[in-house]
Amino acid sequence: MMILLSIIVIGLSIFEVKGMWRKKQKKEMIVYMVLVFITITFGWFYISNPYAPSFSVMVLKLLGFEV
């Protein structure tokens, strides 16, 4: 499942980056690639163990809030 997620996200990203490259939108490409990396990272995080606490719960516990 993780491989399928990665293939879909990377495939769509290549399609989008080609359009940005033609328009010479280099700053937008960098921001887009960072967001793609974050998407893949969170996708892998949630798919690898769906029963683990979510990222938002971990952050709230780190900040000292009761969840």
PDB file of N, CA, C and O in Angstrom:
ATOM      1  N   MET A   1       0.816  -1.193   0.000  1.00  0.00           N
ATOM      2  CA  MET A   1       0.000   0.000   0.000  1.00  0.00           C
ATOM      3  C   MET A   1       0.865   1.263   0.000  1.00  0.00           C
ATOM      4  O   MET A   1       0.535   2.255  -0.650  1.00  0.00           O
ATOM      5  N   MET A   2       1.973   1.209   0.738  1.00  0.00           N
ATOM      6  CA  MET A   2       2.841   2.386   0.797  1.00  0.00           C
ATOM      7  C   MET A   2       3.506   2.643  -0.556  1.00  0.00           C
ATOM      8  O   MET A   2       3.695   3.789  -0.966  1.00  0.00           O
ATOM      9  N   ILE A   3       3.853   1.562  -1.231  1.00  0.00           N
ATOM     10  CA  ILE A   3       4.489   1.724  -2.541  1.00  0.00           C
ATOM     11  C   ILE A   3       3.501   2.332  -3.523  1.00  0.00           C
ATOM     12  O   ILE A   3       3.871   3.193  -4.322  1.00  0.00           O
ATOM     13  N   LEU A   4       2.247   1.893  -3.475  1.00  0.00           N
ATOM     14  CA  LEU A   4       1.221   2.447  -4.361  1.00  0.00           C
ATOM     15  C   LEU A   4       1.024   3.941  -4.091  1.00  0.00           C
ATOM     16  O   LEU A   4       0.932   4.736  -5.026  1.00  0.00           O
ATOM     17  N   LEU A   5       0.959   4.317  -2.816  1.00  0.00           N
ATOM     18  CA  LEU A   5       0.827   5.733  -2.456  1.00  0.00           C
ATOM     19  C   LEU A   5       1.991   6.543  -3.021  1.00  0.00           C
ATOM     20  O   LEU A   5       1.790   7.610  -3.601  1.00  0.00           O
ATOM     21  N   SER A   6       3.197   6.035  -2.851  1.00  0.00           N
ATOM     22  CA  SER A   6       4.381   6.742  -3.331  1.00  0.00           C
ATOM     23  C   SER A   6       4.375   6.881  -4.849  1.00  0.00           C
ATOM     24  O   SER A   6       4.706   7.942  -5.377  1.00  0.00           O
ATOM     25  N   ILE A   7       4.003   5.825  -5.543  1.00  0.00           N
ATOM     26  CA  ILE A   7       3.981   5.863  -7.012  1.00  0.00           C
ATOM     27  C   ILE A   7       2.965   6.885  -7.505  1.00  0.00           C
ATOM     28  O   ILE A   7       3.251   7.648  -8.428  1.00  0.00           O
ATOM     29  N   ILE A   8       1.784   6.904  -6.898  1.00  0.00           N
ATOM     30  CA  ILE A   8       0.751   7.857  -7.318  1.00  0.00           C
ATOM     31  C   ILE A   8       1.191   9.293  -7.062  1.00  0.00           C
ATOM     32  O   ILE A   8       1.068  10.145  -7.942  1.00  0.00           O
ATOM     33  N   VAL A   9       1.702   9.566  -5.868  1.00  0.00           N
ATOM     34  CA  VAL A   9       2.097  10.939  -5.526  1.00  0.00           C
ATOM     35  C   VAL A   9       3.273  11.396  -6.397  1.00  0.00           C
ATOM     36  O   VAL A   9       3.275  12.521  -6.895  1.00  0.00           O
ATOM     37  N   ILE A  10       4.259  10.535  -6.579  1.00  0.00           N
ATOM     38  CA  ILE A  10       5.421  10.910  -7.391  1.00  0.00           C
ATOM     39  C   ILE A  10       5.028  11.071  -8.854  1.00  0.00           C
ATOM     40  O   ILE A  10       5.511  11.982  -9.528  1.00  0.00           O
ATOM     41  N   GLY A  11       4.157  10.197  -9.351  1.00  0.00           N
ATOM     42  CA  GLY A  11       3.699  10.313 -10.734  1.00  0.00           C
ATOM     43  C   GLY A  11       2.971  11.624 -10.991  1.00  0.00           C
ATOM     44  O   GLY A  11       3.233  12.300 -11.986  1.00  0.00           O
ATOM     45  N   LEU A  12       2.066  11.980 -10.104  1.00  0.00           N
ATOM     46  CA  LEU A  12       1.354  13.251 -10.254  1.00  0.00           C
ATOM     47  C   LEU A  12       2.304  14.441 -10.099  1.00  0.00           C
ATOM     48  O   LEU A  12       2.145  15.462 -10.767  1.00  0.00           O
ATOM     49  N   SER A  13       3.274  14.302  -9.228  1.00  0.00           N
ATOM     50  CA  SER A  13       4.231  15.386  -9.015  1.00  0.00           C
ATOM     51  C   SER A  13       5.076  15.630 -10.258  1.00  0.00           C
ATOM     52  O   SER A  13       5.335  16.779 -10.617  1.00  0.00           O
ATOM     53  N   ILE A  14       5.503  14.566 -10.914  1.00  0.00           N
ATOM     54  CA  ILE A  14       6.299  14.719 -12.132  1.00  0.00           C
ATOM     55  C   ILE A  14       5.488  15.470 -13.186  1.00  0.00           C
ATOM     56  O   ILE A  14       6.007  16.356 -13.865  1.00  0.00           O
ATOM     57  N   PHE A  15       4.219  15.110 -13.314  1.00  0.00           N
ATOM     58  CA  PHE A  15       3.341  15.789 -14.272  1.00  0.00           C
ATOM     59  C   PHE A  15       3.240  17.277 -13.959  1.00  0.00           C
ATOM     60  O   PHE A  15       3.335  18.104 -14.865  1.00  0.00           O
ATOM     61  N   GLU A  16       3.049  17.629 -12.690  1.00  0.00           N
ATOM     62  CA  GLU A  16       2.925  19.033 -12.293  1.00  0.00           C
ATOM     63  C   GLU A  16       4.243  19.794 -12.447  1.00  0.00           C
ATOM     64  O   GLU A  16       4.251  20.942 -12.891  1.00  0.00           O
ATOM     65  N   VAL A  17       5.349  19.158 -12.082  1.00  0.00           N
ATOM     66  CA  VAL A  17       6.647  19.831 -12.143  1.00  0.00           C
ATOM     67  C   VAL A  17       7.027  20.138 -13.591  1.00  0.00           C
ATOM     68  O   VAL A  17       7.650  21.165 -13.859  1.00  0.00           O
ATOM     69  N   LYS A  18       6.662  19.266 -14.523  1.00  0.00           N
ATOM     70  CA  LYS A  18       6.943  19.539 -15.941  1.00  0.00           C
ATOM     71  C   LYS A  18       6.289  20.844 -16.382  1.00  0.00           C
ATOM     72  O   LYS A  18       6.903  21.648 -17.084  1.00  0.00           O
ATOM     73  N   GLY A  19       5.041  21.048 -15.966  1.00  0.00           N
ATOM     74  CA  GLY A  19       4.351  22.294 -16.300  1.00  0.00           C
ATOM     75  C   GLY A  19       5.007  23.507 -15.661  1.00  0.00           C
ATOM     76  O   GLY A  19       5.112  24.562 -16.286  1.00  0.00           O
ATOM     77  N   MET A  20       5.441  23.364 -14.437  1.00  0.00           N
ATOM     78  CA  MET A  20       6.116  24.472 -13.753  1.00  0.00           C
ATOM     79  C   MET A  20       7.466  24.755 -14.396  1.00  0.00           C
ATOM     80  O   MET A  20       7.883  25.910 -14.483  1.00  0.00           O
ATOM     81  N   TRP A  21       8.149  23.711 -14.846  1.00  0.00           N
ATOM     82  CA  TRP A  21       9.465  23.878 -15.471  1.00  0.00           C
ATOM     83  C   TRP A  21       9.334  24.665 -16.775  1.00  0.00           C
ATOM     84  O   TRP A  21      10.154  25.536 -17.065  1.00  0.00           O
ATOM     85  N   ARG A  22       8.297  24.354 -17.559  1.00  0.00           N
ATOM     86  CA  ARG A  22       8.075  25.073 -18.823  1.00  0.00           C
ATOM     87  C   ARG A  22       7.790  26.550 -18.580  1.00  0.00           C
ATOM     88  O   ARG A  22       8.210  27.403 -19.362  1.00  0.00           O
ATOM     89  N   LYS A  23       7.080  26.852 -17.503  1.00  0.00           N
ATOM     90  CA  LYS A  23       6.738  28.242 -17.181  1.00  0.00           C
ATOM     91  C   LYS A  23       7.836  28.933 -16.374  1.00  0.00           C
ATOM     92  O   LYS A  23       7.712  30.107 -16.025  1.00  0.00           O
ATOM     93  N   LYS A  24       8.916  28.197 -16.079  1.00  0.00           N
ATOM     94  CA  LYS A  24      10.059  28.712 -15.323  1.00  0.00           C
ATOM     95  C   LYS A  24       9.649  29.218 -13.936  1.00  0.00           C
ATOM     96  O   LYS A  24      10.061  30.297 -13.511  1.00  0.00           O
ATOM     97  N   GLN A  25       8.847  28.439 -13.254  1.00  0.00           N
ATOM     98  CA  GLN A  25       8.385  28.776 -11.912  1.00  0.00           C
ATOM     99  C   GLN A  25       9.221  28.003 -10.886  1.00  0.00           C
ATOM    100  O   GLN A  25       8.741  27.054 -10.266  1.00  0.00           O
ATOM    101  N   LYS A  26      10.453  28.418 -10.724  1.00  0.00           N
ATOM    102  CA  LYS A  26      11.384  27.663  -9.881  1.00  0.00           C
ATOM    103  C   LYS A  26      11.039  27.747  -8.397  1.00  0.00           C
ATOM    104  O   LYS A  26      11.152  26.748  -7.687  1.00  0.00           O
ATOM    105  N   LYS A  27      10.627  28.902  -7.919  1.00  0.00           N
ATOM    106  CA  LYS A  27      10.266  29.027  -6.503  1.00  0.00           C
ATOM    107  C   LYS A  27       9.033  28.186  -6.184  1.00  0.00           C
ATOM    108  O   LYS A  27       8.966  27.548  -5.133  1.00  0.00           O
ATOM    109  N   GLU A  28       8.063  28.187  -7.090  1.00  0.00           N
ATOM    110  CA  GLU A  28       6.870  27.386  -6.895  1.00  0.00           C
ATOM    111  C   GLU A  28       7.195  25.897  -6.905  1.00  0.00           C
ATOM    112  O   GLU A  28       6.592  25.122  -6.163  1.00  0.00           O
ATOM    113  N   MET A  29       8.152  25.497  -7.747  1.00  0.00           N
ATOM    114  CA  MET A  29       8.565  24.098  -7.797  1.00  0.00           C
ATOM    115  C   MET A  29       9.160  23.649  -6.467  1.00  0.00           C
ATOM    116  O   MET A  29       8.883  22.543  -6.003  1.00  0.00           O
ATOM    117  N   ILE A  30       9.963  24.491  -5.864  1.00  0.00           N
ATOM    118  CA  ILE A  30      10.589  24.150  -4.588  1.00  0.00           C
ATOM    119  C   ILE A  30       9.528  23.964  -3.507  1.00  0.00           C
ATOM    120  O   ILE A  30       9.564  22.989  -2.757  1.00  0.00           O
ATOM    121  N   VAL A  31       8.585  24.899  -3.429  1.00  0.00           N
ATOM    122  CA  VAL A  31       7.508  24.797  -2.445  1.00  0.00           C
ATOM    123  C   VAL A  31       6.675  23.547  -2.703  1.00  0.00           C
ATOM    124  O   VAL A  31       6.305  22.840  -1.766  1.00  0.00           O
ATOM    125  N   TYR A  32       6.382  23.276  -3.959  1.00  0.00           N
ATOM    126  CA  TYR A  32       5.596  22.097  -4.324  1.00  0.00           C
ATOM    127  C   TYR A  32       6.319  20.813  -3.932  1.00  0.00           C
ATOM    128  O   TYR A  32       5.695  19.891  -3.408  1.00  0.00           O
ATOM    129  N   MET A  33       7.608  20.743  -4.176  1.00  0.00           N
ATOM    130  CA  MET A  33       8.364  19.536  -3.845  1.00  0.00           C
ATOM    131  C   MET A  33       8.437  19.319  -2.325  1.00  0.00           C
ATOM    132  O   MET A  33       8.418  18.179  -1.861  1.00  0.00           O
ATOM    133  N   VAL A  34       8.520  20.395  -1.564  1.00  0.00           N
ATOM    134  CA  VAL A  34       8.508  20.275  -0.100  1.00  0.00           C
ATOM    135  C   VAL A  34       7.159  19.718   0.363  1.00  0.00           C
ATOM    136  O   VAL A  34       7.108  18.849   1.235  1.00  0.00           O
ATOM    137  N   LEU A  35       6.071  20.219  -0.221  1.00  0.00           N
ATOM    138  CA  LEU A  35       4.751  19.723   0.139  1.00  0.00           C
ATOM    139  C   LEU A  35       4.566  18.259  -0.273  1.00  0.00           C
ATOM    140  O   LEU A  35       3.916  17.493   0.438  1.00  0.00           O
ATOM    141  N   VAL A  36       5.131  17.873  -1.407  1.00  0.00           N
ATOM    142  CA  VAL A  36       5.077  16.471  -1.836  1.00  0.00           C
ATOM    143  C   VAL A  36       5.829  15.602  -0.842  1.00  0.00           C
ATOM    144  O   VAL A  36       5.344  14.534  -0.469  1.00  0.00           O
ATOM    145  N   PHE A  37       6.992  16.035  -0.410  1.00  0.00           N
ATOM    146  CA  PHE A  37       7.773  15.280   0.566  1.00  0.00           C
ATOM    147  C   PHE A  37       7.002  15.122   1.879  1.00  0.00           C
ATOM    148  O   PHE A  37       6.995  14.044   2.472  1.00  0.00           O
ATOM    149  N   ILE A  38       6.362  16.188   2.323  1.00  0.00           N
ATOM    150  CA  ILE A  38       5.575  16.128   3.558  1.00  0.00           C
ATOM    151  C   ILE A  38       4.397  15.169   3.389  1.00  0.00           C
ATOM    152  O   ILE A  38       4.086  14.399   4.298  1.00  0.00           O
ATOM    153  N   THR A  39       3.745  15.212   2.232  1.00  0.00           N
ATOM    154  CA  THR A  39       2.618  14.322   1.968  1.00  0.00           C
ATOM    155  C   THR A  39       3.037  12.863   2.001  1.00  0.00           C
ATOM    156  O   THR A  39       2.367  12.033   2.614  1.00  0.00           O
ATOM    157  N   ILE A  40       4.141  12.551   1.344  1.00  0.00           N
ATOM    158  CA  ILE A  40       4.623  11.168   1.336  1.00  0.00           C
ATOM    159  C   ILE A  40       5.025  10.731   2.740  1.00  0.00           C
ATOM    160  O   ILE A  40       4.736   9.605   3.145  1.00  0.00           O
ATOM    161  N   THR A  41       5.687  11.609   3.480  1.00  0.00           N
ATOM    162  CA  THR A  41       6.119  11.275   4.839  1.00  0.00           C
ATOM    163  C   THR A  41       4.922  10.979   5.740  1.00  0.00           C
ATOM    164  O   THR A  41       4.916   9.964   6.437  1.00  0.00           O
ATOM    165  N   PHE A  42       3.910  11.847   5.738  1.00  0.00           N
ATOM    166  CA  PHE A  42       2.735  11.604   6.563  1.00  0.00           C
ATOM    167  C   PHE A  42       1.953  10.385   6.084  1.00  0.00           C
ATOM    168  O   PHE A  42       1.417   9.636   6.901  1.00  0.00           O
ATOM    169  N   GLY A  43       1.882  10.181   4.794  1.00  0.00           N
ATOM    170  CA  GLY A  43       1.208   8.996   4.262  1.00  0.00           C
ATOM    171  C   GLY A  43       1.863   7.728   4.747  1.00  0.00           C
ATOM    172  O   GLY A  43       1.178   6.805   5.189  1.00  0.00           O
ATOM    173  N   TRP A  44       3.179   7.665   4.675  1.00  0.00           N
ATOM    174  CA  TRP A  44       3.926   6.486   5.160  1.00  0.00           C
ATOM    175  C   TRP A  44       3.740   6.321   6.667  1.00  0.00           C
ATOM    176  O   TRP A  44       3.603   5.204   7.165  1.00  0.00           O
ATOM    177  N   PHE A  45       3.739   7.431   7.378  1.00  0.00           N
ATOM    178  CA  PHE A  45       3.571   7.393   8.836  1.00  0.00           C
ATOM    179  C   PHE A  45       2.220   6.762   9.212  1.00  0.00           C
ATOM    180  O   PHE A  45       2.160   5.890  10.079  1.00  0.00           O
ATOM    181  N   TYR A  46       1.145   7.204   8.559  1.00  0.00           N
ATOM    182  CA  TYR A  46      -0.179   6.704   8.899  1.00  0.00           C
ATOM    183  C   TYR A  46      -0.440   5.312   8.349  1.00  0.00           C
ATOM    184  O   TYR A  46      -1.104   4.518   9.015  1.00  0.00           O
ATOM    185  N   ILE A  47       0.053   4.983   7.165  1.00  0.00           N
ATOM    186  CA  ILE A  47      -0.185   3.669   6.584  1.00  0.00           C
ATOM    187  C   ILE A  47       0.634   2.594   7.300  1.00  0.00           C
ATOM    188  O   ILE A  47       0.185   1.454   7.416  1.00  0.00           O
ATOM    189  N   SER A  48       1.824   2.944   7.777  1.00  0.00           N
ATOM    190  CA  SER A  48       2.681   1.936   8.409  1.00  0.00           C
ATOM    191  C   SER A  48       2.078   1.385   9.696  1.00  0.00           C
ATOM    192  O   SER A  48       2.279   0.211  10.006  1.00  0.00           O
ATOM    193  N   ASN A  49       1.348   2.195  10.450  1.00  0.00           N
ATOM    194  CA  ASN A  49       0.704   1.715  11.673  1.00  0.00           C
ATOM    195  C   ASN A  49      -0.562   2.540  11.903  1.00  0.00           C
ATOM    196  O   ASN A  49      -0.521   3.562  12.587  1.00  0.00           O
ATOM    197  N   PRO A  50      -1.684   2.097  11.334  1.00  0.00           N
ATOM    198  CA  PRO A  50      -2.911   2.898  11.448  1.00  0.00           C
ATOM    199  C   PRO A  50      -3.483   2.978  12.859  1.00  0.00           C
ATOM    200  O   PRO A  50      -4.337   3.824  13.124  1.00  0.00           O
ATOM    201  N   TYR A  51      -3.030   2.113  13.773  1.00  0.00           N
ATOM    202  CA  TYR A  51      -3.567   2.113  15.128  1.00  0.00           C
ATOM    203  C   TYR A  51      -2.715   2.920  16.107  1.00  0.00           C
ATOM    204  O   TYR A  51      -3.055   3.033  17.285  1.00  0.00           O
ATOM    205  N   ALA A  52      -1.633   3.469  15.627  1.00  0.00           N
ATOM    206  CA  ALA A  52      -0.785   4.316  16.471  1.00  0.00           C
ATOM    207  C   ALA A  52      -1.472   5.670  16.664  1.00  0.00           C
ATOM    208  O   ALA A  52      -2.327   6.051  15.865  1.00  0.00           O
ATOM    209  N   PRO A  53      -1.107   6.383  17.703  1.00  0.00           N
ATOM    210  CA  PRO A  53      -1.678   7.725  17.885  1.00  0.00           C
ATOM    211  C   PRO A  53      -1.325   8.621  16.690  1.00  0.00           C
ATOM    212  O   PRO A  53      -0.249   8.503  16.103  1.00  0.00           O
ATOM    213  N   SER A  54      -2.240   9.501  16.351  1.00  0.00           N
ATOM    214  CA  SER A  54      -2.004  10.383  15.208  1.00  0.00           C
ATOM    215  C   SER A  54      -0.914  11.406  15.527  1.00  0.00           C
ATOM    216  O   SER A  54      -0.549  11.610  16.685  1.00  0.00           O
ATOM    217  N   PHE A  55      -0.415  12.032  14.487  1.00  0.00           N
ATOM    218  CA  PHE A  55       0.643  13.029  14.646  1.00  0.00           C
ATOM    219  C   PHE A  55       0.153  14.199  15.497  1.00  0.00           C
ATOM    220  O   PHE A  55       0.897  14.724  16.325  1.00  0.00           O
ATOM    221  N   SER A  56      -1.101  14.605  15.289  1.00  0.00           N
ATOM    222  CA  SER A  56      -1.627  15.736  16.063  1.00  0.00           C
ATOM    223  C   SER A  56      -1.730  15.394  17.550  1.00  0.00           C
ATOM    224  O   SER A  56      -1.486  16.255  18.396  1.00  0.00           O
ATOM    225  N   VAL A  57      -2.087  14.155  17.877  1.00  0.00           N
ATOM    226  CA  VAL A  57      -2.135  13.741  19.281  1.00  0.00           C
ATOM    227  C   VAL A  57      -0.735  13.759  19.885  1.00  0.00           C
ATOM    228  O   VAL A  57      -0.554  14.189  21.025  1.00  0.00           O
ATOM    229  N   MET A  58       0.253  13.293  19.125  1.00  0.00           N
ATOM    230  CA  MET A  58       1.631  13.310  19.614  1.00  0.00           C
ATOM    231  C   MET A  58       2.109  14.730  19.889  1.00  0.00           C
ATOM    232  O   MET A  58       2.772  14.981  20.895  1.00  0.00           O
ATOM    233  N   VAL A  59       1.774  15.654  18.999  1.00  0.00           N
ATOM    234  CA  VAL A  59       2.181  17.053  19.182  1.00  0.00           C
ATOM    235  C   VAL A  59       1.484  17.651  20.408  1.00  0.00           C
ATOM    236  O   VAL A  59       2.111  18.357  21.198  1.00  0.00           O
ATOM    237  N   LEU A  60       0.194  17.368  20.564  1.00  0.00           N
ATOM    238  CA  LEU A  60      -0.519  17.894  21.728  1.00  0.00           C
ATOM    239  C   LEU A  60       0.051  17.335  23.026  1.00  0.00           C
ATOM    240  O   LEU A  60       0.181  18.074  24.002  1.00  0.00           O
ATOM    241  N   LYS A  61       0.389  16.066  23.062  1.00  0.00           N
ATOM    242  CA  LYS A  61       1.000  15.489  24.264  1.00  0.00           C
ATOM    243  C   LYS A  61       2.362  16.115  24.528  1.00  0.00           C
ATOM    244  O   LYS A  61       2.727  16.362  25.678  1.00  0.00           O
ATOM    245  N   LEU A  62       3.116  16.371  23.455  1.00  0.00           N
ATOM    246  CA  LEU A  62       4.423  17.001  23.599  1.00  0.00           C
ATOM    247  C   LEU A  62       4.290  18.405  24.192  1.00  0.00           C
ATOM    248  O   LEU A  62       5.142  18.847  24.962  1.00  0.00           O
ATOM    249  N   LEU A  63       3.221  19.091  23.826  1.00  0.00           N
ATOM    250  CA  LEU A  63       2.979  20.449  24.343  1.00  0.00           C
ATOM    251  C   LEU A  63       2.351  20.442  25.743  1.00  0.00           C
ATOM    252  O   LEU A  63       2.187  21.496  26.358  1.00  0.00           O
ATOM    253  N   GLY A  64       1.996  19.238  26.246  1.00  0.00           N
ATOM    254  CA  GLY A  64       1.496  19.136  27.608  1.00  0.00           C
ATOM    255  C   GLY A  64      -0.014  19.145  27.741  1.00  0.00           C
ATOM    256  O   GLY A  64      -0.522  19.289  28.853  1.00  0.00           O
ATOM    257  N   PHE A  65      -0.745  18.998  26.659  1.00  0.00           N
ATOM    258  CA  PHE A  65      -2.203  18.969  26.725  1.00  0.00           C
ATOM    259  C   PHE A  65      -2.682  17.549  26.984  1.00  0.00           C
ATOM    260  O   PHE A  65      -2.071  16.588  26.516  1.00  0.00           O
ATOM    261  N   GLU A  66      -3.786  17.413  27.738  1.00  0.00           N
ATOM    262  CA  GLU A  66      -4.400  16.098  27.970  1.00  0.00           C
ATOM    263  C   GLU A  66      -5.247  15.746  26.759  1.00  0.00           C
ATOM    264  O   GLU A  66      -6.054  16.546  26.286  1.00  0.00           O
ATOM    265  N   VAL A  67      -5.043  14.538  26.274  1.00  0.00           N
ATOM    266  CA  VAL A  67      -5.829  14.086  25.113  1.00  0.00           C
ATOM    267  C   VAL A  67      -6.582  12.850  25.480  1.00  0.00           C
ATOM    268  O   VAL A  67      -7.309  12.300  24.652  1.00  0.00           O
TER     269      VAL A  67
END
